[in-house]
């Protein structure tokens, strides 16, 4: 073998070895960093949710919070949450309402928040929904959410605020519902608020849909069993935020409704 041939063979071996080494490096490279709720890897995480032993919780939302399709409506998830959290829930739900859309029994979220009584002094505000904005243009939606949340934080400066995103009333999840979920998640992350996403956590699936949603007289709202399921999921999520073990309360707790107009 000539000297030139030996050099060429040696070079080919080096190139092959380098290629194999590069391939091994790519194969064993670390997985991408999981994105924080805001879509930024360095997003600040909310502080643990610390509540008193018997918390006072304001649950604010739409027809799901109202208790639609539960019989009676006071068997809705917002009412059931009181027992599971060993506390009291103040339920403020208006059917058909959203951040932009007025409801059947009251206005949109912003004007409704303006009517809230500062004397309620909740330890926690759980603001739910809403799928009712899904048929409206996205223009102005984020601004309406920000304004409503600003006002809510002003009225209850000492309360912790947790956002419960929309839950799908039909499957597959509508694109506009997914858009609302994404917008709320990002806006909550900007405020370093806890966000619960029934959509992303797949609380409602093809396997359990028929047992959770009343598609008949309930018009795609949770059944009694569905409201019970939602209450358990919300309670578990809240307790997980505090780092506490998930347990089910057995003690009954008082549930009250505000005397605000339009309820």
C-alpha positions as CSV (number, residue, x, y, z in Angstrom):
1,X,0.0,0.0,0.0
2,X,1.3,3.4,-0.9
3,X,1.8,6.2,1.6
4,X,-1.0,8.2,-0.1
5,X,-3.4,5.2,0.2
6,X,-2.6,4.8,3.8
7,X,-3.3,8.5,4.5
8,X,-6.7,8.3,2.7
9,X,-7.7,5.2,4.6
10,X,-6.7,6.9,7.9
11,X,-8.7,10.0,7.0
12,X,-11.8,8.0,6.2
13,X,-11.5,6.2,9.6
14,X,-11.3,9.5,11.4
15,X,-14.3,10.9,9.6
16,X,-16.3,7.8,10.3
17,X,-15.4,7.9,14.0
18,X,-16.3,11.5,14.2
19,X,-19.6,10.9,12.6
20,X,-20.4,8.1,15.0
21,X,-19.3,10.2,17.9
22,X,-21.5,13.1,16.8
23,X,-24.5,10.7,16.4
24,X,-23.9,9.4,19.9
25,X,-23.9,12.9,21.3
26,X,-27.2,13.7,19.5
27,X,-28.8,10.5,20.7
28,X,-27.9,11.2,24.3
29,X,-28.6,14.9,24.4
30,X,-30.9,16.0,27.2
31,X,-34.6,16.4,26.5
32,X,-35.9,19.9,25.9
33,X,-36.8,21.8,29.1
34,X,-40.6,21.7,29.8
35,X,-42.3,24.9,29.2
36,X,-43.7,26.9,32.1
37,X,-47.4,27.9,31.9
38,X,-46.6,31.2,30.2
39,X,-44.6,29.5,27.5
40,X,-41.3,30.8,29.0
41,X,-38.8,28.3,30.5
42,X,-37.9,30.8,33.3
43,X,-41.5,31.7,34.3
44,X,-41.9,32.3,38.0
45,X,-43.9,29.6,39.9
46,X,-46.8,30.7,42.1
47,X,-46.2,30.5,45.9
48,X,-47.8,27.5,47.7
49,X,-51.5,28.0,48.3
50,X,-51.7,28.4,52.1
51,X,-55.3,28.6,53.4
52,X,-56.7,28.6,56.9
53,X,-58.0,25.3,58.3
54,X,-61.6,26.3,57.4
55,X,-61.2,28.6,54.4
56,X,-63.8,31.0,53.1
57,X,-63.9,30.6,49.3
58,X,-65.7,32.8,46.8
59,X,-66.4,30.8,43.7
60,X,-67.2,33.1,40.8
61,X,-68.2,31.9,37.3
62,X,-70.8,31.0,34.8
63,X,-73.6,28.3,34.6
64,X,-71.3,25.5,35.8
65,X,-70.6,27.5,38.9
66,X,-74.4,28.3,39.2
67,X,-75.0,24.6,39.3
68,X,-76.9,24.2,36.0
69,X,-78.2,20.6,35.4
70,X,-77.6,19.7,39.1
71,X,-80.8,18.8,40.9
72,X,-81.0,21.0,42.9
73,X,-78.5,23.6,41.6
74,X,-77.1,23.7,45.2
75,X,-75.7,20.3,44.5
76,X,-73.3,21.9,41.9
77,X,-69.6,21.6,42.2
78,X,-69.1,25.1,43.8
79,X,-71.4,24.1,46.7
80,X,-69.9,20.6,47.1
81,X,-66.4,22.2,47.2
82,X,-67.2,23.6,50.7
83,X,-67.3,20.1,52.3
84,X,-64.2,18.9,50.5
85,X,-62.2,22.0,51.6
86,X,-63.6,21.9,55.2
87,X,-64.8,25.5,54.7
88,X,-67.5,27.8,53.3
89,X,-68.2,28.6,49.7
90,X,-69.8,31.8,48.6
91,X,-71.2,31.0,45.2
92,X,-71.6,33.6,42.5
93,X,-72.6,32.0,39.2
94,X,-74.5,33.6,36.3
95,X,-75.7,31.4,33.5
96,X,-74.4,32.3,30.1
97,X,-71.9,34.9,31.3
98,X,-68.3,35.3,30.3
99,X,-65.6,38.0,30.3
100,X,-67.2,39.5,27.2
101,X,-70.6,38.0,27.1
102,X,-73.5,39.1,29.3
103,X,-75.4,36.3,31.0
104,X,-79.1,35.3,31.4
105,X,-79.3,36.6,34.9
106,X,-76.7,39.3,35.0
107,X,-73.9,41.1,33.0
108,X,-70.5,40.0,31.9
109,X,-67.7,39.2,34.4
110,X,-66.3,42.7,34.7
111,X,-69.5,44.5,35.8
112,X,-70.4,41.6,38.0
113,X,-67.1,41.9,39.8
114,X,-67.7,45.6,40.3
115,X,-70.8,44.6,42.3
116,X,-69.1,42.2,44.6
117,X,-69.2,43.0,48.3
118,X,-65.7,43.8,49.7
119,X,-67.0,42.8,53.1
120,X,-67.1,39.1,52.0
121,X,-63.3,39.0,52.7
122,X,-62.7,35.5,51.2
123,X,-59.4,33.7,51.8
124,X,-59.5,32.3,48.3
125,X,-61.2,33.5,45.1
126,X,-61.7,30.7,42.5
127,X,-62.7,32.4,39.2
128,X,-64.1,29.8,36.7
129,X,-64.7,29.7,33.0
130,X,-65.9,30.6,30.6
131,X,-66.8,28.8,27.4
132,X,-69.5,31.4,26.8
133,X,-67.0,33.7,25.1
134,X,-66.1,31.1,22.5
135,X,-68.5,32.4,19.9
136,X,-67.3,36.0,20.2
137,X,-64.2,37.4,18.4
138,X,-60.9,37.1,20.2
139,X,-60.3,40.8,19.8
140,X,-60.5,42.5,23.1
141,X,-60.7,39.3,25.1
142,X,-57.4,39.5,26.9
143,X,-58.0,43.2,27.7
144,X,-61.4,42.3,29.3
145,X,-59.8,39.5,31.3
146,X,-57.0,41.8,32.6
147,X,-59.4,44.5,33.6
148,X,-61.7,42.0,35.4
149,X,-58.7,40.5,37.3
150,X,-57.3,43.9,38.2
151,X,-60.7,44.8,39.8
152,X,-61.0,41.5,41.5
153,X,-57.5,41.9,43.1
154,X,-58.4,45.4,44.1
155,X,-61.6,44.4,45.9
156,X,-59.9,41.4,47.7
157,X,-56.2,42.4,48.1
158,X,-55.7,39.8,50.9
159,X,-57.2,36.9,49.1
160,X,-55.4,34.3,47.0
161,X,-56.8,34.1,43.5
162,X,-56.9,30.8,41.5
163,X,-58.1,30.7,37.9
164,X,-60.1,27.6,36.8
165,X,-60.2,27.5,33.1
166,X,-63.1,26.4,30.9
167,X,-64.1,22.7,30.8
168,X,-65.3,21.2,27.6
169,X,-69.0,20.7,27.3
170,X,-68.5,18.7,24.0
171,X,-65.8,16.5,22.6
172,X,-63.6,17.0,20.8
173,X,-62.6,20.2,22.5
174,X,-63.7,23.2,20.3
175,X,-60.8,25.2,18.9
176,X,-62.2,28.4,20.5
177,X,-62.4,26.8,23.9
178,X,-58.8,25.7,23.6
179,X,-57.9,29.3,22.6
180,X,-59.6,30.7,25.7
181,X,-57.8,28.1,27.8
182,X,-54.5,29.1,26.4
183,X,-55.1,32.9,26.8
184,X,-56.2,32.5,30.4
185,X,-53.2,30.3,31.2
186,X,-50.8,32.8,29.9
187,X,-52.5,35.8,31.6
188,X,-52.5,33.9,34.9
189,X,-48.8,33.1,34.5
190,X,-48.0,36.8,34.0
191,X,-49.6,37.5,37.4
192,X,-47.9,34.4,38.9
193,X,-51.4,33.0,39.8
194,X,-52.2,29.3,40.0
195,X,-54.1,28.1,36.9
196,X,-56.2,24.9,36.6
197,X,-56.8,23.6,33.1
198,X,-59.5,20.9,32.8
199,X,-58.8,20.9,29.1
200,X,-55.1,20.2,29.3
201,X,-55.4,17.9,32.2
202,X,-58.1,15.9,30.3
203,X,-60.7,15.9,33.1
204,X,-63.4,15.1,30.6
205,X,-62.6,12.3,28.1
206,X,-64.5,10.1,25.6
207,X,-64.4,7.4,28.3
208,X,-66.1,9.4,31.1
209,X,-68.1,12.0,29.1
210,X,-71.4,10.2,29.3
211,X,-71.2,9.9,33.0
212,X,-70.2,13.5,33.6
213,X,-72.2,15.6,31.0
214,X,-76.0,15.7,30.8
215,X,-76.6,16.1,27.0
216,X,-80.4,15.9,27.4
217,X,-82.4,18.2,29.6
218,X,-79.1,19.4,31.0
219,X,-78.1,20.9,27.7
220,X,-74.4,19.8,27.9
221,X,-73.9,20.7,31.5
222,X,-72.5,18.4,34.2
223,X,-74.9,16.0,35.8
224,X,-75.1,15.5,39.5
225,X,-72.4,12.9,39.2
226,X,-70.5,15.3,37.0
227,X,-70.6,18.2,39.5
228,X,-69.5,15.8,42.2
229,X,-66.5,14.7,40.0
230,X,-65.6,18.3,39.2
231,X,-65.7,19.3,42.9
232,X,-63.4,16.4,43.7
233,X,-61.0,17.4,40.9
234,X,-60.9,21.1,41.9
235,X,-60.4,20.2,45.6
236,X,-57.6,17.9,44.7
237,X,-55.9,20.6,42.6
238,X,-56.2,23.2,45.3
239,X,-54.7,20.8,47.9
240,X,-51.9,19.9,45.5
241,X,-51.0,23.6,45.2
242,X,-50.5,23.6,49.0
243,X,-48.5,20.5,49.0
244,X,-51.0,18.8,51.3
245,X,-52.2,15.2,51.0
246,X,-55.4,14.9,49.0
247,X,-58.2,13.8,51.3
248,X,-62.0,13.9,51.2
249,X,-63.8,15.8,54.0
250,X,-66.6,14.2,55.9
251,X,-67.8,17.1,57.9
252,X,-70.6,19.2,56.5
253,X,-69.9,22.9,55.9
254,X,-72.0,25.9,55.5
255,X,-72.7,27.2,52.1
256,X,-74.0,30.7,51.5
257,X,-75.0,32.9,48.6
258,X,-74.4,36.6,48.3
259,X,-77.3,38.9,48.1
260,X,-76.0,40.7,45.1
261,X,-78.5,41.6,42.4
262,X,-79.0,39.5,39.3
263,X,-78.3,36.2,41.1
